[in-house]
Amino acid sequence: MAQETVRLAQYAAALRYEDLPAEIVRRAKDCIADTVAAIICGAPLPWSRIVIGYAERTGRGGACHILGSGGPAVTAPAAALANGALAHAFELDSLTRPGAGVHPGGTLLPPALAIAQEQGLGGRALIVAFVAGCEVMVRIGRATGHTNEQRGFHAPGNTGPFGGAVAGGHLLRLDAEKMANAIGIAGSLASGLLEFARAGKGGMVKRLHLGRASEGGVLAASLANDGFQAPDTVLEGPFGFLAVFCREWDLAALTRGLGEDWATDSITLKRYPCHANAHAAVKALFDLQAEHRFSGAEVEMVAISGSERMGTLHNIPEPADLMMAQYSVPFCAALTLYRDPRNPESFAEGALDDPEIRDLCRRVKLEATPHAAGHGAPATTVTVSLRSGRRLSATVADGMLAPADLGDKFLRLTRVPLGEARATALFERLQHLEDEAALDWLDAAG
């Protein structure tokens, strides 16, 4: 029997567009469109401009575009680095439910788009490469059981190079042996530390993790294409990814349901520009306020009960910078009661220094619900205590974006940098991505 890394490589190399069910094509296209919007929205931010500047200086002379930058074409590694960082620049990119510690859009689209533009490939090639990468990467994420993050690694930086390597390798038409080498190379590029969450500062580096993962995907696929070799036991070996990065792991999850159950179907899109573990609480508060018509000034206290990760890693009552504010469940909850959390501008325009939001943030109390380990998570319950003595409560499962609302989110993120007409036209064109013969139109201006 083939080992797990080899089986994943064989599957990914053999996958064809004709193998994809219509609903999987749709899920991939939705994630691609969502990620394009997140990149364009993230491009003007200060930390993004630093990464863009570096990519443009070091990646001159390529055929690939940094979306929303307005700058010159660059090489594939440089474009992947920048677009990956931009996708995660404002906590807007996709993930999965159940959670697997992966960000499909931010670590699959940037390397895949870069190589597709470099090779002059079209929409169908991009879609099937995206799915191939997702099927492998999500399974690797599931196998970790989130215990890589328990050790202090930021999971997307860990798992992202594998997905990017597979997506890029598929576009380069790697055979199974070279695809296994690409996965093997990616294992030595896994990185990303969570110290920013413990230190409470330096959160800008979190954006870089997805950029480096995307850049690593291009590097791994490109080297493998040229004959560079790596161990084909990189996932399951005694000094492989799972044994080194994780406290516990589920080896069988690497190939469970492979070719039968579509991991791509687990992709979910964010509704709000904040960490996914805040989404359920934000939606509960947003819905309670809409129903009962109370203001933030009327709130005495907010109690939130949810997953262990939400109650510990995201319990940040005094965030030091904007990134930590988006990572803080208390801050996101407080902001929701004063501003519309669906709009990025609500977080960006002075929110961190708003005295009313900061004051309420200190009065948001988090509690971890027992038995919330692994990839599953309990629903989040929010209880609002008003100064009048009223108590209002709501329970929400995850608060993520409904597919029907993707168009609204896309326009919210892109109408300012692109204008309403161009943003609408871009969204409509992405709805028919499979019909595009080339992808050079997805250029620096968006």
Number of C-alpha atoms within 10 A of each C-alpha: 5 8 13 20 24 23 18 27 27 18 17 28 25 14 16 16 16 9 11 15 10 10 11 20 21 16 18 25 22 21 26 27 22 26 29 30 27 30 32 27 26 28 26 16 13 12 17 25 16 11 21 24 14 14 22 20 11 13 19 14 11 18 21 30 31 33 27 25 23 13 15 16 21 23 22 28 27 32 31 37 30 33 39 31 32 38 33 27 30 26 22 29 32 26 24 20 17 14 21 25 28 28 29 32 31 37 43 36 32 41 37 32 32 30 29 27 24 18 16 14 19 19 20 20 22 31 28 25 33 33 31 30 31 32 27 27 33 29 24 30 28 23 24 28 23 23 22 24 20 16 13 16 20 25 27 28 28 28 33 37 37 35 36 39 38 37 40 36 36 30 23 22 16 24 17 20 16 25 32 31 31 35 33 27 27 29 26 17 21 24 21 22 17 18 16 16 22 12 10 17 16 14 22 17 17 24 24 23 27 38 32 27 35 37 30 31 36 32 24 31 34 21 17 25 20 10 12 14 18 19 17 24 20 24 25 19 16 11 12 17 23 24 17 13 22 19 15 16 21 15 17 13 18 25 19 12 12 16 14 7 10 16 22 24 18 16 23 24 27 24 24 27 25 27 22 27 22 25 26 26 31 30 26 25 26 19 14 19 17 11 9 9 8 13 12 17 13 13 20 17 18 24 18 27 21 26 22 20 16 25 20 13 15 23 20 24 21 17 21 15 16 19 26 26 26 25 27 25 33 32 30 25 28 25 25 22 23 18 16 14 22 21 15 19 15 16 24 12 10 11 19 21 11 12 11 15 23 19 14 23 25 16 17 23 18 23 17 17 20 11 11 16 15 15 17 14 21 18 18 27 20 26 21 21 17 18 12 9 9 10 14 15 15 17 18 20 16 21 21 19 16 11 11 8 11 19 16 11 21 22 20 18 24 25 17 12 16 18 11 14 10 15 22 17 10 21 20 13 15 19 14 13 21 18 12 17 13 18 20 18 12 19 19 17 15 21
